Amino acid sequence: MRRRKHWPWLLAALAFVAADAGRRIYTRRQLFLPSPDPVKSWDPADYGIPRDAVEEVWIDTEDGERLHGWYCRAQHPLASALFCHGNTGNLTISADIIPHLLAARMSVLFFDYRGYGKSTGRPSVRGVLGDALTAARFHDDIRPKHLPSILYGFSLGGAVAAQTIRTHRFDALILQSTFTTMTQLTRNLYRRLPLHVFAPRLFNTLEVVKTLDVPLLVLHGTEDEVAPCWMAHALHEVCPTPKRIHTVAGGLHKDLYVRDPDALVWILSQFLTELP
């Protein structure tokens, strides 16, 4: 009888250990997929960025890592932004959009989380969120103080940005191809496997947007194969502040600026112009 009384506690402990191990494996194999190698090269000019517009920067974290980045300055800028990229590769994966951001008169700090590109360390949920906060403080140090400060997140970077804006002040938030919650995203990607039970609960963009106190711009593709377009509309709907949404017809997860760059540049310019 005594042994039977201990069984529920033992099973609960085993379930907790299994769930924790599952989350660690999920994070290592599914959530963060860094690469030290650039898409083309580490020369910004290979991505259409004028060399005289780029400053290579290094950002020191409180726990001893070094983050690599580019600060790209627009001519006659309307704002300065911090860009949080997605979960794969490194900053060069999204570097092709920098010329379009500059054309919209937005200066931008691109940086790599720990373990990505030239940055040191290994990625983890806590580490990546800390890196974004460290980059936000660095951005405040180098940006022109008279310009609005924008936080721009792409894909997983949108979820990282949402967590960052909870503790660091920005004047606006831009979410591109961003999911509502990690659980809903995992359900969509792995419909036949119960991997959503291992997804980190921390990346809940929907909850952050519900209490947002700055303007929001949502950009999304109607045929996004990773984060379905209904997620963009859900984020837009719950936002209580001035907001805009722009969907690119036929757009997938990573090709919005390939399909409709002129419209996106115009939308960005309008959004920045209308900021207080």
Secondary structure by P-SEA (a helix, b strand, c coil): cccccaaaaaaaaaaaaaaaaaaaaaaacccccccccccccccccccccccccbbbbbbbcccbbbbbbcccccccccbbbbbbbcccccccccccaaaaaaaacbbbbbbbccccccccccccaaaaaaaaaaaaaaaaacccccbbbbbbbccaaaaaaaaaaacccccbbbbccccccaaaaaaaacccccccccccccccaaaaaaaccbbbbbbbbcccccccaaaaaaaaaaccccbbbbbcccccccccccccaaaaaaaaaaaaaacc
